[in-house]
Amino acid sequence: MALLIPLGTGLTLIGLVILIGSMVAVARARRAGLSEEALRAKLQRIVAINFAGLAVSALGLMMVVIGMALG
């Protein structure tokens, strides 16, 4: 059970990197001067990536909490 904390921390950091990457992608998309339809399509893809990063980060935090509770 002691392995849950480092693994959960790693997953949380991976999720955080994905979230930061999606924020950078949104900033780049807005600066690109795309049409409204193209911008909307690009942002919809980025939102899906953002939710995936959030889910990975939440899973990692759950692993840390469970590891601390059981350890």
N, CA, C and O atoms as a Tripos MOL2 file, in Angstrom:
@<TRIPOS>MOLECULE
protein
  284   283    71     0     0
PROTEIN
NO_CHARGES

@<TRIPOS>ATOM
      1 N           0.8110   -1.1990    0.0000 N.3       1 MET1
      2 CA          0.0000    0.0000    0.0000 C.3       1 MET1
      3 C           0.8590    1.2700    0.0000 C.2       1 MET1
      4 O           0.3790    2.3440   -0.3600 O.2       1 MET1
      5 N           2.1020    1.1490    0.3950 N.am      2 ALA2
      6 CA          2.9770    2.3130    0.4150 C.3       2 ALA2
      7 C           3.2770    2.8050   -1.0030 C.2       2 ALA2
      8 O           3.6840    3.9500   -1.2000 O.2       2 ALA2
      9 N           3.0750    1.9430   -1.9650 N.am      3 LEU3
     10 CA          3.3370    2.3220   -3.3580 C.3       3 LEU3
     11 C           2.2390    3.2200   -3.9230 C.2       3 LEU3
     12 O           2.4550    3.8910   -4.9320 O.2       3 LEU3
     13 N           1.0690    3.2430   -3.2930 N.am      4 LEU4
     14 CA         -0.0350    4.0610   -3.8080 C.3       4 LEU4
     15 C           0.2830    5.5480   -3.7670 C.2       4 LEU4
     16 O          -0.1280    6.2870   -4.6610 O.2       4 LEU4
     17 N           1.0010    5.9990   -2.7560 N.am      5 ILE5
     18 CA          1.2690    7.4340   -2.6210 C.3       5 ILE5
     19 C           2.1790    7.9420   -3.7400 C.2       5 ILE5
     20 O           1.8340    8.9370   -4.3790 O.2       5 ILE5
     21 N           3.3370    7.3010   -4.0110 N.am      6 PRO6
     22 CA          4.1610    7.8040   -5.1220 C.3       6 PRO6
     23 C           3.4850    7.6620   -6.4910 C.2       6 PRO6
     24 O           3.6100    8.5370   -7.3470 O.2       6 PRO6
     25 N           2.7710    6.5570   -6.6860 N.am      7 LEU7
     26 CA          2.0680    6.3880   -7.9650 C.3       7 LEU7
     27 C           0.9720    7.4430   -8.1330 C.2       7 LEU7
     28 O           0.8030    8.0100   -9.2130 O.2       7 LEU7
     29 N           0.2400    7.6960   -7.0620 N.am      8 GLY8
     30 CA         -0.8050    8.7150   -7.1130 C.3       8 GLY8
     31 C          -0.2360   10.1030   -7.3540 C.2       8 GLY8
     32 O          -0.8260   10.9070   -8.0760 O.2       8 GLY8
     33 N           0.9210   10.3840   -6.7410 N.am      9 THR9
     34 CA          1.5710   11.6750   -6.9610 C.3       9 THR9
     35 C           2.0020   11.8150   -8.4180 C.2       9 THR9
     36 O           1.8540   12.8760   -9.0240 O.2       9 THR9
     37 N           2.5300   10.7360   -8.9630 N.am     10 GLY10
     38 CA          2.9300   10.7670  -10.3710 C.3      10 GLY10
     39 C           1.7470   10.9950  -11.2950 C.2      10 GLY10
     40 O           1.8330   11.7870  -12.2340 O.2      10 GLY10
     41 N           0.6410   10.3060  -11.0350 N.am     11 LEU11
     42 CA         -0.5620   10.4950  -11.8500 C.3      11 LEU11
     43 C          -1.0950   11.9230  -11.7320 C.2      11 LEU11
     44 O          -1.5300   12.5210  -12.7160 O.2      11 LEU11
     45 N          -1.0530   12.4540  -10.5170 N.am     12 THR12
     46 CA         -1.5180   13.8200  -10.3180 C.3      12 THR12
     47 C          -0.6570   14.8020  -11.1070 C.2      12 THR12
     48 O          -1.1790   15.7320  -11.7210 O.2      12 THR12
     49 N           0.6440   14.6030  -11.0930 N.am     13 LEU13
     50 CA          1.5340   15.4930  -11.8480 C.3      13 LEU13
     51 C           1.3180   15.3690  -13.3530 C.2      13 LEU13
     52 O           1.3680   16.3640  -14.0750 O.2      13 LEU13
     53 N           1.0780   14.1520  -13.8210 N.am     14 ILE14
     54 CA          0.7800   13.9640  -15.2490 C.3      14 ILE14
     55 C          -0.5060   14.7010  -15.6140 C.2      14 ILE14
     56 O          -0.5670   15.3790  -16.6400 O.2      14 ILE14
     57 N          -1.5280   14.5680  -14.7780 N.am     15 GLY15
     58 CA         -2.7800   15.2910  -15.0170 C.3      15 GLY15
     59 C          -2.5850   16.7920  -15.0030 C.2      15 GLY15
     60 O          -3.1980   17.5060  -15.7970 O.2      15 GLY15
     61 N          -1.7330   17.2810  -14.1040 N.am     16 LEU16
     62 CA         -1.4510   18.7110  -14.0450 C.3      16 LEU16
     63 C          -0.7570   19.1970  -15.3120 C.2      16 LEU16
     64 O          -1.0540   20.2810  -15.8140 O.2      16 LEU16
     65 N           0.1640   18.3960  -15.8230 N.am     17 VAL17
     66 CA          0.8430   18.7540  -17.0720 C.3      17 VAL17
     67 C          -0.1580   18.8090  -18.2290 C.2      17 VAL17
     68 O          -0.0810   19.6990  -19.0760 O.2      17 VAL17
     69 N          -1.0860   17.8680  -18.2640 N.am     18 ILE18
     70 CA         -2.1170   17.8630  -19.3110 C.3      18 ILE18
     71 C          -2.9910   19.1050  -19.1900 C.2      18 ILE18
     72 O          -3.3300   19.7230  -20.1990 O.2      18 ILE18
     73 N          -3.3620   19.4800  -17.9570 N.am     19 LEU19
     74 CA         -4.1880   20.6790  -17.7620 C.3      19 LEU19
     75 C          -3.4580   21.9360  -18.2000 C.2      19 LEU19
     76 O          -4.0540   22.8000  -18.8440 O.2      19 LEU19
     77 N          -2.1850   22.0570  -17.8630 N.am     20 ILE20
     78 CA         -1.4080   23.2270  -18.2710 C.3      20 ILE20
     79 C          -1.2600   23.2400  -19.7840 C.2      20 ILE20
     80 O          -1.3440   24.2980  -20.4080 O.2      20 ILE20
     81 N          -1.0410   22.0710  -20.3780 N.am     21 GLY21
     82 CA         -0.9380   21.9900  -21.8370 C.3      21 GLY21
     83 C          -2.2180   22.4230  -22.5270 C.2      21 GLY21
     84 O          -2.1730   23.0580  -23.5800 O.2      21 GLY21
     85 N          -3.3590   22.0840  -21.9420 N.am     22 SER22
     86 CA         -4.6260   22.4960  -22.5570 C.3      22 SER22
     87 C          -4.8230   24.0060  -22.4250 C.2      22 SER22
     88 O          -5.3870   24.6340  -23.3210 O.2      22 SER22
     89 N          -4.3640   24.5940  -21.3210 N.am     23 MET23
     90 CA         -4.4590   26.0490  -21.1890 C.3      23 MET23
     91 C          -3.5910   26.7620  -22.2250 C.2      23 MET23
     92 O          -3.9950   27.7710  -22.8050 O.2      23 MET23
     93 N          -2.3990   26.2240  -22.4470 N.am     24 VAL24
     94 CA         -1.5140   26.8050  -23.4600 C.3      24 VAL24
     95 C          -2.1310   26.6470  -24.8490 C.2      24 VAL24
     96 O          -2.0460   27.5580  -25.6720 O.2      24 VAL24
     97 N          -2.7470   25.5030  -25.1110 N.am     25 ALA25
     98 CA         -3.3730   25.2740  -26.4200 C.3      25 ALA25
     99 C          -4.5300   26.2350  -26.6510 C.2      25 ALA25
    100 O          -4.7240   26.7010  -27.7740 O.2      25 ALA25
    101 N          -5.3040   26.5430  -25.6080 N.am     26 VAL26
    102 CA         -6.4010   27.5050  -25.7510 C.3      26 VAL26
    103 C          -5.8490   28.8880  -26.0550 C.2      26 VAL26
    104 O          -6.3770   29.5900  -26.9170 O.2      26 VAL26
    105 N          -4.7980   29.2830  -25.3600 N.am     27 ALA27
    106 CA         -4.2030   30.5990  -25.6020 C.3      27 ALA27
    107 C          -3.6780   30.6970  -27.0310 C.2      27 ALA27
    108 O          -3.8550   31.7220  -27.6880 O.2      27 ALA27
    109 N          -3.0370   29.6440  -27.5120 N.am     28 ARG28
    110 CA         -2.5250   29.6450  -28.8870 C.3      28 ARG28
    111 C          -3.6640   29.6910  -29.9060 C.2      28 ARG28
    112 O          -3.5690   30.3760  -30.9240 O.2      28 ARG28
    113 N          -4.7330   28.9600  -29.6250 N.am     29 ALA29
    114 CA         -5.8660   28.9260  -30.5580 C.3      29 ALA29
    115 C          -6.5180   30.3010  -30.6460 C.2      29 ALA29
    116 O          -6.9180   30.7260  -31.7300 O.2      29 ALA29
    117 N          -6.6290   30.9960  -29.5310 N.am     30 ARG30
    118 CA         -7.2510   32.3170  -29.5640 C.3      30 ARG30
    119 C          -6.3810   33.3300  -30.2850 C.2      30 ARG30
    120 O          -6.9000   34.2260  -30.9500 O.2      30 ARG30
    121 N          -5.0630   33.2020  -30.1640 N.am     31 ARG31
    122 CA         -4.1520   34.1240  -30.8420 C.3      31 ARG31
    123 C          -3.9830   33.8190  -32.3190 C.2      31 ARG31
    124 O          -3.4620   34.6470  -33.0660 O.2      31 ARG31
    125 N          -4.4180   32.6390  -32.7520 N.am     32 ALA32
    126 CA         -4.1960   32.2260  -34.1400 C.3      32 ALA32
    127 C          -5.0850   32.9680  -35.1230 C.2      32 ALA32
    128 O          -4.8360   32.9220  -36.3280 O.2      32 ALA32
    129 N          -6.1000   33.6410  -34.6470 N.am     33 GLY33
    130 CA         -6.9690   34.3940  -35.5480 C.3      33 GLY33
    131 C          -7.8400   33.5040  -36.4170 C.2      33 GLY33
    132 O          -8.0870   33.8230  -37.5800 O.2      33 GLY33
    133 N          -8.3000   32.4130  -35.8780 N.am     34 LEU34
    134 CA         -9.1490   31.4850  -36.6280 C.3      34 LEU34
    135 C         -10.5640   32.0380  -36.7440 C.2      34 LEU34
    136 O         -10.9680   32.9140  -35.9780 O.2      34 LEU34
    137 N         -11.3060   31.5150  -37.7090 N.am     35 SER35
    138 CA        -12.7120   31.8870  -37.8080 C.3      35 SER35
    139 C         -13.4510   31.3120  -36.6060 C.2      35 SER35
    140 O         -12.9340   30.4550  -35.8900 O.2      35 SER35
    141 N         -14.6570   31.7950  -36.4030 N.am     36 GLU36
    142 CA        -15.4140   31.3580  -35.2240 C.3      36 GLU36
    143 C         -15.6880   29.8590  -35.2420 C.2      36 GLU36
    144 O         -15.5940   29.1980  -34.2080 O.2      36 GLU36
    145 N         -16.0230   29.3260  -36.3960 N.am     37 GLU37
    146 CA        -16.3010   27.8880  -36.5080 C.3      37 GLU37
    147 C         -15.0450   27.0600  -36.2580 C.2      37 GLU37
    148 O         -15.0950   26.0530  -35.5520 O.2      37 GLU37
    149 N         -13.9260   27.4790  -36.8290 N.am     38 ALA38
    150 CA        -12.6780   26.7400  -36.6400 C.3      38 ALA38
    151 C         -12.2170   26.8180  -35.1890 C.2      38 ALA38
    152 O         -11.7300   25.8360  -34.6290 O.2      38 ALA38
    153 N         -12.3750   27.9910  -34.5890 N.am     39 LEU39
    154 CA        -12.0030   28.1560  -33.1820 C.3      39 LEU39
    155 C         -12.8800   27.2840  -32.2900 C.2      39 LEU39
    156 O         -12.3900   26.6570  -31.3510 O.2      39 LEU39
    157 N         -14.1640   27.2480  -32.5820 N.am     40 ARG40
    158 CA        -15.0940   26.4320  -31.7870 C.3      40 ARG40
    159 C         -14.7270   24.9420  -31.8900 C.2      40 ARG40
    160 O         -14.7470   24.2340  -30.8840 O.2      40 ARG40
    161 N         -14.3950   24.4690  -33.0880 N.am     41 ALA41
    162 CA        -14.0280   23.0680  -33.2690 C.3      41 ALA41
    163 C         -12.7330   22.7480  -32.5190 C.2      41 ALA41
    164 O         -12.6180   21.7000  -31.8840 O.2      41 ALA41
    165 N         -11.7710   23.6510  -32.5990 N.am     42 LYS42
    166 CA        -10.4980   23.4240  -31.9090 C.3      42 LYS42
    167 C         -10.6990   23.4270  -30.3960 C.2      42 LYS42
    168 O         -10.1180   22.6020  -29.6910 O.2      42 LYS42
    169 N         -11.5130   24.3440  -29.9000 N.am     43 LEU43
    170 CA        -11.7480   24.4180  -28.4530 C.3      43 LEU43
    171 C         -12.5180   23.1970  -27.9500 C.2      43 LEU43
    172 O         -12.3120   22.7710  -26.8140 O.2      43 LEU43
    173 N         -13.3920   22.6310  -28.7660 N.am     44 GLN44
    174 CA        -14.1140   21.4250  -28.3490 C.3      44 GLN44
    175 C         -13.1580   20.2550  -28.1540 C.2      44 GLN44
    176 O         -13.3250   19.4670  -27.2230 O.2      44 GLN44
    177 N         -12.1540   20.1350  -29.0280 N.am     45 ARG45
    178 CA        -11.1510   19.0840  -28.8600 C.3      45 ARG45
    179 C         -10.3220   19.3320  -27.6080 C.2      45 ARG45
    180 O          -9.9960   18.3980  -26.8750 O.2      45 ARG45
    181 N          -9.9830   20.5980  -27.3670 N.am     46 ILE46
    182 CA         -9.1670   20.9320  -26.1980 C.3      46 ILE46
    183 C          -9.9380   20.6670  -24.9110 C.2      46 ILE46
    184 O          -9.3480   20.2400  -23.9180 O.2      46 ILE46
    185 N         -11.2380   20.9120  -24.9110 N.am     47 VAL47
    186 CA        -12.0490   20.6510  -23.7160 C.3      47 VAL47
    187 C         -12.0390   19.1600  -23.3870 C.2      47 VAL47
    188 O         -11.9910   18.7900  -22.2140 O.2      47 VAL47
    189 N         -12.0840   18.3130  -24.3900 N.am     48 ALA48
    190 CA        -12.0220   16.8680  -24.1450 C.3      48 ALA48
    191 C         -10.6840   16.4860  -23.5120 C.2      48 ALA48
    192 O         -10.6410   15.6700  -22.5910 O.2      48 ALA48
    193 N          -9.6040   17.0690  -23.9980 N.am     49 ILE49
    194 CA         -8.2880   16.8140  -23.4240 C.3      49 ILE49
    195 C          -8.2250   17.3470  -21.9950 C.2      49 ILE49
    196 O          -7.6270   16.7250  -21.1170 O.2      49 ILE49
    197 N          -8.8460   18.5010  -21.7720 N.am     50 ASN50
    198 CA         -8.8720   19.1070  -20.4420 C.3      50 ASN50
    199 C          -9.5860   18.1900  -19.4460 C.2      50 ASN50
    200 O          -9.1080   17.9950  -18.3280 O.2      50 ASN50
    201 N         -10.7210   17.6330  -19.8450 N.am     51 PHE51
    202 CA        -11.4490   16.7130  -18.9660 C.3      51 PHE51
    203 C         -10.6330   15.4490  -18.6860 C.2      51 PHE51
    204 O         -10.6690   14.9200  -17.5750 O.2      51 PHE51
    205 N          -9.9100   14.9720  -19.6770 N.am     52 ALA52
    206 CA         -9.0620   13.7970  -19.4620 C.3      52 ALA52
    207 C          -7.9710   14.1110  -18.4410 C.2      52 ALA52
    208 O          -7.6910   13.3000  -17.5590 O.2      52 ALA52
    209 N          -7.3630   15.2760  -18.5590 N.am     53 GLY53
    210 CA         -6.3470   15.6790  -17.5870 C.3      53 GLY53
    211 C          -6.9200   15.8130  -16.1960 C.2      53 GLY53
    212 O          -6.2800   15.4350  -15.2140 O.2      53 GLY53
    213 N          -8.1160   16.3470  -16.1090 N.am     54 LEU54
    214 CA         -8.7800   16.4830  -14.8140 C.3      54 LEU54
    215 C          -9.0710   15.1170  -14.2090 C.2      54 LEU54
    216 O          -8.9020   14.9220  -13.0050 O.2      54 LEU54
    217 N          -9.5060   14.1760  -15.0320 N.am     55 ALA55
    218 CA         -9.8060   12.8330  -14.5460 C.3      55 ALA55
    219 C          -8.5360   12.1210  -14.0690 C.2      55 ALA55
    220 O          -8.5500   11.4550  -13.0340 O.2      55 ALA55
    221 N          -7.4510   12.2600  -14.8160 N.am     56 VAL56
    222 CA         -6.1850   11.6340  -14.4200 C.3      56 VAL56
    223 C          -5.7020   12.2200  -13.1060 C.2      56 VAL56
    224 O          -5.2600   11.4950  -12.2140 O.2      56 VAL56
    225 N          -5.7890   13.5320  -12.9930 N.am     57 SER57
    226 CA         -5.3610   14.1970  -11.7610 C.3      57 SER57
    227 C          -6.2250   13.7790  -10.5750 C.2      57 SER57
    228 O          -5.6950   13.5360   -9.4900 O.2      57 SER57
    229 N          -7.5180   13.6920  -10.7530 N.am     58 ALA58
    230 CA         -8.4170   13.2770   -9.6760 C.3      58 ALA58
    231 C          -8.1420   11.8280   -9.2650 C.2      58 ALA58
    232 O          -8.1610   11.5040   -8.0770 O.2      58 ALA58
    233 N          -7.8890   10.9660  -10.2410 N.am     59 LEU59
    234 CA         -7.5640    9.5770   -9.9310 C.3      59 LEU59
    235 C          -6.2800    9.5030   -9.1080 C.2      59 LEU59
    236 O          -6.1960    8.7340   -8.1510 O.2      59 LEU59
    237 N          -5.2890   10.2970   -9.4790 N.am     60 GLY60
    238 CA         -4.0430   10.3210   -8.7220 C.3      60 GLY60
    239 C          -4.2510   10.8070   -7.2980 C.2      60 GLY60
    240 O          -3.6790   10.2550   -6.3570 O.2      60 GLY60
    241 N          -5.0700   11.8410   -7.1390 N.am     61 LEU61
    242 CA         -5.3350   12.3390   -5.7860 C.3      61 LEU61
    243 C          -6.0900   11.3040   -4.9510 C.2      61 LEU61
    244 O          -5.8480   11.1790   -3.7500 O.2      61 LEU61
    245 N          -6.9950   10.5700   -5.5770 N.am     62 MET62
    246 CA         -7.6950    9.5120   -4.8520 C.3      62 MET62
    247 C          -6.7160    8.4230   -4.4090 C.2      62 MET62
    248 O          -6.8270    7.8950   -3.3020 O.2      62 MET62
    249 N          -5.7690    8.0950   -5.2680 N.am     63 MET63
    250 CA         -4.7710    7.0960   -4.9030 C.3      63 MET63
    251 C          -3.9410    7.5580   -3.7160 C.2      63 MET63
    252 O          -3.6380    6.7650   -2.8240 O.2      63 MET63
    253 N          -3.5690    8.8370   -3.6950 N.am     64 VAL64
    254 CA         -2.7890    9.3700   -2.5760 C.3      64 VAL64
    255 C          -3.5940    9.2970   -1.2840 C.2      64 VAL64
    256 O          -3.0710    8.8750   -0.2520 O.2      64 VAL64
    257 N          -4.8520    9.7010   -1.3320 N.am     65 VAL65
    258 CA         -5.6800    9.6830   -0.1300 C.3      65 VAL65
    259 C          -5.8770    8.2530    0.3680 C.2      65 VAL65
    260 O          -5.7820    8.0050    1.5700 O.2      65 VAL65
    261 N          -6.1470    7.3140   -0.5310 N.am     66 ILE66
    262 CA         -6.3290    5.9200   -0.1210 C.3      66 ILE66
    263 C          -5.0230    5.3670    0.4500 C.2      66 ILE66
    264 O          -5.0350    4.6490    1.4500 O.2      66 ILE66
    265 N          -3.8980    5.7030   -0.1860 N.am     67 GLY67
    266 CA         -2.6070    5.2530    0.3320 C.3      67 GLY67
    267 C          -2.3190    5.7900    1.7250 C.2      67 GLY67
    268 O          -1.7720    5.0790    2.5680 O.2      67 GLY67
    269 N          -2.6830    7.0400    1.9660 N.am     68 MET68
    270 CA         -2.4750    7.6170    3.2910 C.3      68 MET68
    271 C          -3.4280    7.0030    4.3260 C.2      68 MET68
    272 O          -3.0500    6.7850    5.4770 O.2      68 MET68
    273 N          -4.6540    6.7330    3.9050 N.am     69 ALA69
    274 CA         -5.6180    6.1390    4.8310 C.3      69 ALA69
    275 C          -5.2360    4.7070    5.2050 C.2      69 ALA69
    276 O          -5.4090    4.2990    6.3540 O.2      69 ALA69
    277 N          -4.7230    3.9510    4.2500 N.am     70 LEU70
    278 CA         -4.3560    2.5620    4.5120 C.3      70 LEU70
    279 C          -2.9550    2.4120    5.1000 C.2      70 LEU70
    280 O          -2.6250    1.3900    5.7010 O.2      70 LEU70
    281 N          -2.1400    3.4480    4.9150 N.am     71 GLY71
    282 CA         -0.7440    3.3520    5.3850 C.3      71 GLY71
    283 C          -0.6450    3.7910    6.7740 C.2      71 GLY71
    284 O           0.4450    3.7840    7.3470 O.2      71 GLY71
@<TRIPOS>BOND
     1     1     2 1
     2     2     3 1
     3     3     4 2
     4     3     5 am
     5     5     6 1
     6     6     7 1
     7     7     8 2
     8     7     9 am
     9     9    10 1
    10    10    11 1
    11    11    12 2
    12    11    13 am
    13    13    14 1
    14    14    15 1
    15    15    16 2
    16    15    17 am
    17    17    18 1
    18    18    19 1
    19    19    20 2
    20    19    21 am
    21    21    22 1
    22    22    23 1
    23    23    24 2
    24    23    25 am
    25    25    26 1
    26    26    27 1
    27    27    28 2
    28    27    29 am
    29    29    30 1
    30    30    31 1
    31    31    32 2
    32    31    33 am
    33    33    34 1
    34    34    35 1
    35    35    36 2
    36    35    37 am
    37    37    38 1
    38    38    39 1
    39    39    40 2
    40    39    41 am
    41    41    42 1
    42    42    43 1
    43    43    44 2
    44    43    45 am
    45    45    46 1
    46    46    47 1
    47    47    48 2
    48    47    49 am
    49    49    50 1
    50    50    51 1
    51    51    52 2
    52    51    53 am
    53    53    54 1
    54    54    55 1
    55    55    56 2
    56    55    57 am
    57    57    58 1
    58    58    59 1
    59    59    60 2
    60    59    61 am
    61    61    62 1
    62    62    63 1
    63    63    64 2
    64    63    65 am
    65    65    66 1
    66    66    67 1
    67    67    68 2
    68    67    69 am
    69    69    70 1
    70    70    71 1
    71    71    72 2
    72    71    73 am
    73    73    74 1
    74    74    75 1
    75    75    76 2
    76    75    77 am
    77    77    78 1
    78    78    79 1
    79    79    80 2
    80    79    81 am
    81    81    82 1
    82    82    83 1
    83    83    84 2
    84    83    85 am
    85    85    86 1
    86    86    87 1
    87    87    88 2
    88    87    89 am
    89    89    90 1
    90    90    91 1
    91    91    92 2
    92    91    93 am
    93    93    94 1
    94    94    95 1
    95    95    96 2
    96    95    97 am
    97    97    98 1
    98    98    99 1
    99    99   100 2
   100    99   101 am
   101   101   102 1
   102   102   103 1
   103   103   104 2
   104   103   105 am
   105   105   106 1
   106   106   107 1
   107   107   108 2
   108   107   109 am
   109   109   110 1
   110   110   111 1
   111   111   112 2
   112   111   113 am
   113   113   114 1
   114   114   115 1
   115   115   116 2
   116   115   117 am
   117   117   118 1
   118   118   119 1
   119   119   120 2
   120   119   121 am
   121   121   122 1
   122   122   123 1
   123   123   124 2
   124   123   125 am
   125   125   126 1
   126   126   127 1
   127   127   128 2
   128   127   129 am
   129   129   130 1
   130   130   131 1
   131   131   132 2
   132   131   133 am
   133   133   134 1
   134   134   135 1
   135   135   136 2
   136   135   137 am
   137   137   138 1
   138   138   139 1
   139   139   140 2
   140   139   141 am
   141   141   142 1
   142   142   143 1
   143   143   144 2
   144   143   145 am
   145   145   146 1
   146   146   147 1
   147   147   148 2
   148   147   149 am
   149   149   150 1
   150   150   151 1
   151   151   152 2
   152   151   153 am
   153   153   154 1
   154   154   155 1
   155   155   156 2
   156   155   157 am
   157   157   158 1
   158   158   159 1
   159   159   160 2
   160   159   161 am
   161   161   162 1
   162   162   163 1
   163   163   164 2
   164   163   165 am
   165   165   166 1
   166   166   167 1
   167   167   168 2
   168   167   169 am
   169   169   170 1
   170   170   171 1
   171   171   172 2
   172   171   173 am
   173   173   174 1
   174   174   175 1
   175   175   176 2
   176   175   177 am
   177   177   178 1
   178   178   179 1
   179   179   180 2
   180   179   181 am
   181   181   182 1
   182   182   183 1
   183   183   184 2
   184   183   185 am
   185   185   186 1
   186   186   187 1
   187   187   188 2
   188   187   189 am
   189   189   190 1
   190   190   191 1
   191   191   192 2
   192   191   193 am
   193   193   194 1
   194   194   195 1
   195   195   196 2
   196   195   197 am
   197   197   198 1
   198   198   199 1
   199   199   200 2
   200   199   201 am
   201   201   202 1
   202   202   203 1
   203   203   204 2
   204   203   205 am
   205   205   206 1
   206   206   207 1
   207   207   208 2
   208   207   209 am
   209   209   210 1
   210   210   211 1
   211   211   212 2
   212   211   213 am
   213   213   214 1
   214   214   215 1
   215   215   216 2
   216   215   217 am
   217   217   218 1
   218   218   219 1
   219   219   220 2
   220   219   221 am
   221   221   222 1
   222   222   223 1
   223   223   224 2
   224   223   225 am
   225   225   226 1
   226   226   227 1
   227   227   228 2
   228   227   229 am
   229   229   230 1
   230   230   231 1
   231   231   232 2
   232   231   233 am
   233   233   234 1
   234   234   235 1
   235   235   236 2
   236   235   237 am
   237   237   238 1
   238   238   239 1
   239   239   240 2
   240   239   241 am
   241   241   242 1
   242   242   243 1
   243   243   244 2
   244   243   245 am
   245   245   246 1
   246   246   247 1
   247   247   248 2
   248   247   249 am
   249   249   250 1
   250   250   251 1
   251   251   252 2
   252   251   253 am
   253   253   254 1
   254   254   255 1
   255   255   256 2
   256   255   257 am
   257   257   258 1
   258   258   259 1
   259   259   260 2
   260   259   261 am
   261   261   262 1
   262   262   263 1
   263   263   264 2
   264   263   265 am
   265   265   266 1
   266   266   267 1
   267   267   268 2
   268   267   269 am
   269   269   270 1
   270   270   271 1
   271   271   272 2
   272   271   273 am
   273   273   274 1
   274   274   275 1
   275   275   276 2
   276   275   277 am
   277   277   278 1
   278   278   279 1
   279   279   280 2
   280   279   281 am
   281   281   282 1
   282   282   283 1
   283   283   284 2
@<TRIPOS>SUBSTRUCTURE
     1 MET1         2 RESIDUE 1 A MET
     2 ALA2         6 RESIDUE 1 A ALA
     3 LEU3        10 RESIDUE 1 A LEU
     4 LEU4        14 RESIDUE 1 A LEU
     5 ILE5        18 RESIDUE 1 A ILE
     6 PRO6        22 RESIDUE 1 A PRO
     7 LEU7        26 RESIDUE 1 A LEU
     8 GLY8        30 RESIDUE 1 A GLY
     9 THR9        34 RESIDUE 1 A THR
    10 GLY10       38 RESIDUE 1 A GLY
    11 LEU11       42 RESIDUE 1 A LEU
    12 THR12       46 RESIDUE 1 A THR
    13 LEU13       50 RESIDUE 1 A LEU
    14 ILE14       54 RESIDUE 1 A ILE
    15 GLY15       58 RESIDUE 1 A GLY
    16 LEU16       62 RESIDUE 1 A LEU
    17 VAL17       66 RESIDUE 1 A VAL
    18 ILE18       70 RESIDUE 1 A ILE
    19 LEU19       74 RESIDUE 1 A LEU
    20 ILE20       78 RESIDUE 1 A ILE
    21 GLY21       82 RESIDUE 1 A GLY
    22 SER22       86 RESIDUE 1 A SER
    23 MET23       90 RESIDUE 1 A MET
    24 VAL24       94 RESIDUE 1 A VAL
    25 ALA25       98 RESIDUE 1 A ALA
    26 VAL26      102 RESIDUE 1 A VAL
    27 ALA27      106 RESIDUE 1 A ALA
    28 ARG28      110 RESIDUE 1 A ARG
    29 ALA29      114 RESIDUE 1 A ALA
    30 ARG30      118 RESIDUE 1 A ARG
    31 ARG31      122 RESIDUE 1 A ARG
    32 ALA32      126 RESIDUE 1 A ALA
    33 GLY33      130 RESIDUE 1 A GLY
    34 LEU34      134 RESIDUE 1 A LEU
    35 SER35      138 RESIDUE 1 A SER
    36 GLU36      142 RESIDUE 1 A GLU
    37 GLU37      146 RESIDUE 1 A GLU
    38 ALA38      150 RESIDUE 1 A ALA
    39 LEU39      154 RESIDUE 1 A LEU
    40 ARG40      158 RESIDUE 1 A ARG
    41 ALA41      162 RESIDUE 1 A ALA
    42 LYS42      166 RESIDUE 1 A LYS
    43 LEU43      170 RESIDUE 1 A LEU
    44 GLN44      174 RESIDUE 1 A GLN
    45 ARG45      178 RESIDUE 1 A ARG
    46 ILE46      182 RESIDUE 1 A ILE
    47 VAL47      186 RESIDUE 1 A VAL
    48 ALA48      190 RESIDUE 1 A ALA
    49 ILE49      194 RESIDUE 1 A ILE
    50 ASN50      198 RESIDUE 1 A ASN
    51 PHE51      202 RESIDUE 1 A PHE
    52 ALA52      206 RESIDUE 1 A ALA
    53 GLY53      210 RESIDUE 1 A GLY
    54 LEU54      214 RESIDUE 1 A LEU
    55 ALA55      218 RESIDUE 1 A ALA
    56 VAL56      222 RESIDUE 1 A VAL
    57 SER57      226 RESIDUE 1 A SER
    58 ALA58      230 RESIDUE 1 A ALA
    59 LEU59      234 RESIDUE 1 A LEU
    60 GLY60      238 RESIDUE 1 A GLY
    61 LEU61      242 RESIDUE 1 A LEU
    62 MET62      246 RESIDUE 1 A MET
    63 MET63      250 RESIDUE 1 A MET
    64 VAL64      254 RESIDUE 1 A VAL
    65 VAL65      258 RESIDUE 1 A VAL
    66 ILE66      262 RESIDUE 1 A ILE
    67 GLY67      266 RESIDUE 1 A GLY
    68 MET68      270 RESIDUE 1 A MET
    69 ALA69      274 RESIDUE 1 A ALA
    70 LEU70      278 RESIDUE 1 A LEU
    71 GLY71      282 RESIDUE 1 A GLY
